[in-house]
Amino acid sequence: MIRYIVSDLGGILLPEAKEKIEQEINPLIGFAESLIRKAEESSEDRLVRGLITLKEYYEIILMKLNNTERADTAIKRKAGYLTKKRLEAYDKYCSQDKWDQEVLRLFRSLREEGMERGFTFCSSTNTEREIYELNKRRGLFDLFDRDFVSVEMGLKKPNVDYFREIIRQLSANPKEILFIDDKKENIKAANGVGMSTILYSGRLELVNKLKAYGVYA
């Protein structure tokens, strides 16, 4: 019996916009793409786990690219500018009018179904602190009973500890948790700890699979 549904957001309800955002922001950094990628390597993980802010993230990248160990006034100013532009780009590609309206209706129905059938509807997302706060203000997380957010947990998908922490917080048998995601590596990790899973490939197929699990009429 499914007692918890835990659904990813990006690529399901929200557009998967990371590549588009990077295409807008990276040219503003002013270095070759390959150098930016190398500078991002360890910092992106810390950003998504909530250990640094977006501004600190860009300060670290700019220090690496400029081969310096100190964030001077120019670097701090540019990091602030890049943070502002990134939030603007996110708003451009992921504002509420860009949400998948059919999935939005499905999610609202799922929460209602949960009240009737006795399961809890949860969100799951890798995000940045500033984006998380923005989406909280927009009411995104009001769609769910509980949220498993990387910056709050200090863990991110597909790290197996992220999924173990969900199990611990819910005090549930892993098979009682139905995890939904559009990325194969996240589904693989969830399967690895014993969760029930659905690899998202479209709303209609998701509805059919939810019906097969007995959590949607």
N, C-alpha and C positions, 0 to 999 in steps of 0.2 A: 504493500500500500504506500502510495506517495503522500508524504506529509509536508514536504517542502518543494516548491519550484523556485529555482535560482536561475535567473536569465541575464545573460550579457545584454549590453545596450548598443554599443557601436557596431554597425553592420546589420542590426536587427531593427531597432526603433530609430536610432540616430544614424545619420550617414557616416560611412567610414571615410573620414576626411583628412587623415594624417598626411597622406602624400600630397594632397592639394595645398594644405597649410604649409608644408615644408617647401613646396615650389614657390610660394610667395615669400617666405621668411628667409630661406637660405641665401638668395641673392643679396639680401640686405646685410648679411654678415660680412660679405666681401672677400671670401676665400673660396678656393676650389671645393667642389662637392666632396671629393675624396678626403680632403683635409678636415672638413667639417664632420664627416662621418667618424673619422678616427678620434677627433676631439670629443665627440659625444659618447663614446663607447661606455665608459663607466658611469658617467653623470646621468644618463637617461634613466638607468635603473634606480638611482637615488632619488631622482625627481618623481618618478611614478610611485615610489614607496613613501613619499612624503617627507624625505629627509632633507630636502632643499626646496626652495621656492623657484619659480620660473626665472626670476631676476638673478638669483644665485646661480642657477643652471647656465644662463647666458654669460654671466661673469666668468665662470669656470672655463667655458668653451673659448671665450675671447682671450683669456689669459694663456691658455694652451696654444691658441693660434698665433698669438703675439709673442710667445716664448718668454713669458714673464710670470713671476710668482706673486705679483701684487696687482690688485684691481685698482688702478689709478682713477682719477676723476673721469677721464675720457671713456674708459672701459665701463665704469658704473653708469655713465650717461647713456652709452650705447646699449647696455644690457636692459636698462629701463625702457628704452625706445623699442627694442626687439620684443620685450614682454608685452608692451602695449599693442604692437602690430600683430603679435601672435593671438592675443585675445580678440582683436578685431577680425582676424582671419577665421578664428573658430566661430565667432558670431555670424560671419558671412556664410559659412558652409553648414553650420549646425544649429541655426536659430530654430525656434519652435515651428515655424512654417515649413521647415525642411524635414521635420520628423515624418516618418511613415504613418499616415493617418489611419490606415487599415490595421497596422500593428498596434497603434495607440488604442484603437477601439478594442482589439483583442486583449491587450494588457488590462484595460479597465474591466472587461468581462471576466478575465481570469481572477482578478482580485475579488470580484463579487462571487464567482464560483467557489473560491477558497473559503469564503465566509459560510457558504451553504454546505460544502463538502468536507470542510475541516482541514484544509491545507493552507500553508502560509506562503505568500508570494513575495519573493526577494529579488533584489537587483544584484548584479555583479559587474564591476568595471575596473579597468586600469585607467587611471586618469591623473591629472595634475591637481594640486591643491586649489589653484585659482579657478580651474575649470569646474571642479567639484562644487566650489562655493557658488559659482555662476549658475550651475544647473540646479542647485538647491533653491536659489532665489526664483528660478523659473518654474519651480514646482515639479521638476522631473521625478524626484524621489518620493513625492506624494502618491505616486502610482503604486508604491510597494509597501509591504508591511515591515520589511527589514532590508538593510543594504550592506553589501560586502564590497567596500571601496578600498582600493589599494593604498591610498594615502592615509586612511584611517587605520588599516590593519598593519601597515609596515611590510606588507607582502604583496606580490603581484602574480598574476597568471603568466605563464603556465607552471610556476614553481609549485611543486607538490605540497609544500607547507601551506600555501594559500588555501588549498582545498581541505587539508587536514584541519586548518583553523576554522573553516566553515563548519565542518563536522563537530568540532569541539564546542563552538559557540551554540550550535543548535542542539547539542546533546542527542544526536540522532544516529540511527543505523544508516550507513552510507547509501544503502539501496532505497531508503525512504526519501532521499534527496534526488530530484530530477533537475539536472543541470543542462542548460541550453546555451549554446555558443555557436558562432559562425566560423571559428578557427579550429582546425583539426588538432593542433598541438594542445589546445586547452581541453578539448574533448578527451584526448588521449590521457592527459594528466588526471582528469576527473574520473575516467574509467579505472585508472591505476589505483585510486584509493577506494574503489568500489561503488562510486555513485552511478545512478541511472543517468543516461545522457540522451540528448537529441542534438545532432549536428544541423544547425539551421541552414536551409537552402531556399527558403521562401515561406510566405505566410500560409498558403494553402496546405503545403506539406506539413508545416508545424501544427496546424489545426488537426490534421488527420492523426498525427503521432500523439498529440495530447489526448485525443479521443481514445486512442489505443491504450493509453496509460490510465484511462478512466477518470481524467481530471477536467474534462471539458465535454459539454453536451452538444 
